[in-house]
Amino acid sequence: MITEQEFADVLQALSRTLPRFKPWDSTAMALAWMTFPEKAKQDLTREVWLYAAGQRRLDPDPQEDVPLDLQLLNYVFRNENGRANVE
C-alpha cells in the first residue's frame, strides 16, 4: 500500500524534473490523492511508484493529455483502450 506521503513525494519530485511541468501546490496534491483510484492506492508500493516515475521520465511519447498521477498508472497496470485498467 502506498501512503499519501510517498504518493506526494514522488509526484513532487517528478513534477520538478520533467520539462514543462511546475511543482504541484498542496491543493493540487490533495485533489490528486483524493481522486486517485483506491485500488491503486492499495496495490502500489513505494518501489512500484518509484519505478513508474522512472518509466515516465524515460518515455519518449507520454500521454500528456492525462494528469501526471494517472500517467504513472500506465506503467504498472495493463492498458486497455489507451488507459490503465486499475481493476
SERO-4910 file (N, C-alpha, C, O; in steps of 0.05 Angstrom, whole numbers):
BEGIN
 pado doro    nc1    nc2    nc3   cac1   cac2   cac3    cc1    cc2    cc3    oc1    oc2    oc3
  Met    A     17    -24      0      0      0      0     18     25      0     37     27     15
  Ile    A     11     44    -17     26     69    -18     13     89      2    -11     90      4
  Thr    A     30    103     15     19    124     34     16    150     19     27    154     -3
  Glu    A      1    168     31     -4    194     19     23    209     17     27    223     -3
  Gln    A     40    206     36     66    220     35     84    209     13     97    224     -1
  Glu    A     85    183      9    100    171    -13     89    179    -40    105    186    -58
  Phe    A     63    180    -42     50    189    -66     59    218    -73     67    224    -95
  Ala    A     57    235    -53     63    263    -56     93    268    -62    100    284    -79
  Asp    A    110    254    -47    139    258    -51    148    251    -79    163    266    -91
  Val    A    138    229    -90    146    221   -117    135    241   -138    149    249   -156
  Leu    A    109    248   -135     98    267   -154    111    294   -153    116    307   -173
  Gln    A    117    303   -129    131    329   -126    158    329   -139    165    347   -154
  Ala    A    173    308   -134    200    306   -147    198    303   -177    213    316   -192
  Leu    A    179    287   -186    176    282   -215    167    308   -229    178    315   -250
  Ser    A    149    323   -217    139    347   -230    161    368   -232    161    386   -249
  Arg    A    181    367   -214    203    385   -214    225    378   -235    241    394   -243
  Thr    A    225    352   -243    246    343   -261    237    341   -290    254    338   -308
  Leu    A    211    341   -295    202    339   -323    200    366   -336    194    386   -324
  Pro    A    207    367   -362    204    392   -376    175    401   -377    157    384   -379
  Arg    A    170    426   -377    144    439   -380    125    432   -357    100    435   -360
  Phe    A    135    424   -334    119    419   -310    127    438   -289    150    447   -287
  Lys    A    108    446   -273    114    462   -249    107    446   -224     89    429   -226
  Pro    A    120    451   -202    114    436   -178     85    440   -170     73    461   -173
  Trp    A     73    419   -159     46    420   -150     44    433   -123     61    429   -106
  Asp    A     23    449   -119     19    461    -93      3    441    -76     -5    420    -86
  Ser    A     -1    447    -51    -15    428    -32    -43    423    -41    -53    401    -36
  Thr    A    -57    442    -52    -84    438    -61    -86    418    -84   -103    400    -84
  Ala    A    -68    421   -104    -67    403   -126    -60    374   -117    -71    355   -126
  Met    A    -41    373    -98    -33    346    -88    -56    333    -73    -60    309    -75
  Ala    A    -70    349    -57    -93    338    -42   -114    327    -61   -125    306    -56
  Leu    A   -120    343    -82   -140    334   -101   -131    308   -115   -147    290   -118
  Ala    A   -106    307   -123    -96    283   -136    -99    259   -118   -107    238   -127
  Trp    A    -92    262    -93    -93    239    -74   -123    231    -69   -129    207    -69
  Met    A   -140    250    -66   -169    244    -61   -182    230    -84   -201    214    -81
  Thr    A   -174    237   -109   -187    226   -132   -171    202   -145   -180    191   -164
  Phe    A   -148    195   -133   -132    173   -143   -148    147   -138   -159    144   -116
  Pro    A   -148    128   -156   -163    103   -152   -155     89   -126   -131     84   -121
  Glu    A   -175     82   -110   -170     69    -85   -155     42    -88   -138     35    -72
  Lys    A   -162     27   -109   -149      1   -114   -119      6   -120   -103    -10   -111
  Ala    A   -113     27   -134    -85     33   -140    -70     39   -114    -47     31   -110
  Lys    A    -83     55    -96    -70     61    -70    -64     35    -55    -43     33    -43
  Gln    A    -82     16    -57    -78     -9    -42    -57    -27    -56    -41    -40    -42
  Asp    A    -56    -27    -82    -38    -45    -97    -10    -35   -100      9    -51   -101
  Leu    A     -6     -9   -101     20      2   -105     37      2    -80     27      4    -58
  Thr    A     63     -2    -84     83      1    -62    101     25    -70    100     35    -92
  Arg    A    116     34    -51    135     56    -56    153     49    -80    158     66    -97
  Glu    A    163     24    -80    182     16   -101    169     16   -128    181     25   -148
  Val    A    144      7   -130    130      6   -156    124     35   -164    126     41   -188
  Trp    A    116     52   -146    110     80   -152    135     94   -163    134    109   -182
  Leu    A    158     88   -150    184     99   -160    191     88   -188    200    103   -205
  Tyr    A    186     63   -192    190     51   -218    174     65   -239    184     72   -261
  Ala    A    148     70   -233    131     84   -252    141    112   -258    140    121   -281
  Ala    A    151    126   -238    162    152   -242    186    151   -260    190    168   -278
  Gly    A    203    131   -256    227    128   -273    219    122   -302    232    132   -320
  Gln    A    199    105   -306    190     99   -333    179    124   -346    183    128   -370
  Arg    A    164    140   -331    153    165   -342    175    184   -352    173    197   -372
  Arg    A    197    185   -336    220    202   -344    233    192   -369    243    208   -385
  Leu    A    232    167   -374    245    155   -398    227    154   -422    236    150   -445
  Asp    A    201    158   -419    182    154   -440    185    177   -461    183    200   -455
  Pro    A    191    169   -486    194    189   -507    168    201   -517    167    222   -530
  Asp    A    145    188   -511    119    197   -520     98    193   -499     80    176   -503
  Pro    A     99    207   -477     80    203   -455     53    214   -462     50    231   -481
  Gln    A     32    205   -448      5    215   -452      2    242   -439     -7    243   -416
  Glu    A      9    263   -452      9    289   -439    -19    301   -435    -22    321   -422
  Asp    A    -39    288   -446    -67    298   -442    -80    285   -417   -103    290   -411
  Val    A    -64    270   -402    -73    257   -377    -58    269   -354    -34    274   -356
  Pro    A    -71    273   -331    -56    284   -308    -32    266   -300    -33    242   -304
  Leu    A    -12    278   -290     13    264   -284      9    239   -266     20    218   -272
  Asp    A     -7    242   -245    -10    219   -227    -23    195   -242    -17    172   -237
  Leu    A    -42    201   -260    -55    180   -275    -37    169   -298    -40    146   -306
  Gln    A    -19    186   -308      0    176   -328     17    153   -316     22    134   -330
  Leu    A     24    156   -291     42    136   -278     28    108   -277     42     88   -278
  Leu    A      2    108   -275    -12     82   -275     -8     66   -300     -8     42   -299
  Asn    A     -3     80   -322      1     66   -348     26     48   -348     28     30   -364
  Tyr    A     45     54   -330     70     39   -330     69     14   -312     87     -2   -312
  Val    A     47     12   -296     46    -11   -277     20    -27   -279     18    -49   -268
  Phe    A      0    -17   -294    -25    -32   -298    -29    -37   -327    -19    -22   -344
  Arg    A    -43    -58   -333    -49    -65   -361    -65    -42   -374    -83    -31   -362
  Asn    A    -58    -36   -399    -72    -15   -413    -94    -26   -430    -90    -46   -444
  Glu    A   -117    -14   -429   -139    -21   -446   -151      5   -458   -158     23   -443
  Asn    A   -153      5   -484   -163     29   -498   -147     54   -491   -158     76   -488
  Gly    A   -120     51   -488   -103     73   -483   -102     83   -454    -90    104   -449
  Arg    A   -115     70   -436   -115     78   -408   -109     54   -390   -114     31   -397
  Ala    A    -98     60   -367    -92     39   -347   -118     28   -336   -136     43   -328
  Asn    A   -120      1   -335   -142    -12   -323   -134    -21   -295   -121    -41   -291
  Val    A   -141     -5   -275   -133    -10   -248   -148    -34   -236   -137    -47   -218
  Glu    A   -171    -39   -246   -187    -62   -235   -175    -88   -244   -185   -109   -237
***
